[in-house]
């Protein structure tokens, strides 16, 4: 079975990558944060080539929001808002 990966798929994966970054930052795990951030950048690259420039732009905004939340020590709030954003997207991706 061939799986077509589209912008929804990559955006949902980017959200998971960013959520892992936030969790690692909350736990003070710099190594896990760096690994998750590398994975997020790779996923963002896939999203860039998925043919939906608006999804890529939203992905860039998520990456920036993560950094702002990390700098301001508001990662718990960021994580709650990220989960609220990603839950509907993830449900649509899994329903396909």
Secondary structure, DSSP 8 states (H G I E B T S, - for coil): ------HHHHHHHHHHHHHHHHHHHHTT-HHHHHHHHHHHHHHHHHHHTTT-HHHHHHHHHHHHHHHHHHHHT-HHHHHHHHHHHHHHHHHHHHH-
